[in-house]
Structure formats: structure tokens, C-alpha cells
Amino acid sequence: NFNFMEDIAPVGGIIRVPNVVEVHPSFPAKTIPELIAYARANPGRINHASAGIGTASHMAGELFKAMTGLQMVHVPYRGNAPALTDLLAAQVQLGFESMPSSIQYIRSGALRALGVSTMTLSEALPGVPTVNEFVPGYESSAFYGIGVPSRTPAGIIETLNREINAALADPHMKARFADLGGMPLAGSPADFGTLIAAETEKWSKVIRAANIKPE
């Protein structure tokens, strides 16, 4: 049986992407504290959209609910596009979407950003606070990188890692990432492996606590 942690060797990270807690402009909450207060006053009446069961937006919402004790209804879609379509149409009230997929709608005013999910502020969305300011310890982001079969020779892994890091140092790529709210994940294969292990442990706990099953 395939085991990701054993069968894939980490090569290097590429980008880390924040999620954004976002609502339709008609939604009454304008801040994270207002969202929490509204949800507590209306248990089970807020729907939060995601790109599907087990996706980053789903996990971000489940972590938020677990850390705040809120009761909200998860509405899974088949991808980011239909989830955003219904959020833009106010068919659902809340989303925890990735910043690159929704930043254009936030900048245009079609969606309202309440907070970014990383521990640090995002230069791409100045003025939007972190969720961590109001829910201490909250952090949720997607990351992307390169892995190879575990039996790949170390020399090949090191060469690939050097090329990845060289590409991430390119000013044009760094500017593109920044515009989308992403952060380069330059580092060694060991750094990327440590990140994978830590994130796997973190989200395994969320999955078990929320009793999430693959569908």
C-alpha cells in the first residue's frame, strides 16, 4: 500500500498560500470578533463553503470551528470555482478560500476579507488582520512543493533542490508570488520534510476530531 510519508522523498518547497476568512458583503459581520459573536448567537445557521471534503478550505474551516467552539454547517463543493460562485451570489455566507483564488474578488469589493490565516500579515491584502490576533494559535495555509520516489539517489535530489531554490530567488517569480499573497518556500530537502511531517500531524488531529471521512 502507498504510504506518502515513506514512499516519497521531499525535494523542496515552492510556495505557501494563506487562506482568507471571507464573506459576502451583505453578511453582517465585518471582523473576526463580529463573526464569532454572530455565529455564537446563531448556532448552526451559518454555512461555510469549501472546495470539497478534505481540501485546504475545508480543513481551515474545521480548525476555526474547533478552536472557537462554533457550530457552523460545512457545504462541500466540487472545486473552488463553484464554491466561490455561490459565495459571490450569497448562497453561502462564509468561506475559507485560498488567497490566490479569491484575491481579485476581495480587491474589487465583491467579497469582504475578515482575516488571513497565516501568523503574519499579508502584503497582498494590507489592512486585513490575521485570524491569530483574535483566535490565538490559529494558522491554516496550503503549501506546494516537489517530491520524488523515496529510492531516488541523494545527488539527484540535491540537484533538483538547487534548481528549485534558484527559481524561487528570481525577482519576477517572487513578485508574482507576492501579488497572489504567496510566500516562497525555499529551503533544503530536510526543511521541506520537517514541514510535511509537522503539517501531517497537525491536520491528522483535525481530521480525527471532526470525524472527516473520504468520499
C-alpha positions, 0 to 999 in steps of 0.5 A: 500500500502507498504510504506518502510519508515513506514512499516519497522523498521531499525535494523542496518547497515552492510556495505557501498560500494563506487562506482568507476568512471571507464573506459576502458583503451583505453578511453582517459581520465585518471582523473576526470578533463580529463573526464569532459573536454572530455565529455564537448567537446563531448556532448552526445557521451559518454555512461555510463553503469549501472546495470539497471534503478534505481540501485546504478550505475545508480543513481551515474551516474545521480548525476555526470551528474547533478552536472557537467552539462554533457550530457552523454547517460545512457545504462541500463543493466540487472545486473552488470555482463553484464554491466561490460562485455561490459565495459571490451570489450569497448562497453561502455566507462564509468561506475559507478560500485560498488567497490566490483564488479569491484575491481579485474578488476581495480587491474589487469589493465583491467579497469582504476579507475578515482575516488571513490565516497565516501568523503574519500579515499579508502584503497582498491584502494590507489592512486585513488582520490575521485570524491569530490576533483574535483566535490565538494559535490559529494558522491554516495555509496550503503549501506546494512543493516537489517530491520524488520516489523515496529510492531516488539517489541523494545527488539527484535530489540535491540537484533538483533542490538547487534548481528549485531554490534558484527559481524561487530567488528570481525577482519576477517569480517572487513578485508574482508570488507576492501579488497572489499573497504567496510566500516562497518556500525555499529551503533544503530537502530536510526543511521541506520534510520537517514541514510535511511531517509537522503539517501531517500531524497537525491536520491528522488531529483535525481530521480525527476530531471532526470525524472527516471521512473520504468520499 
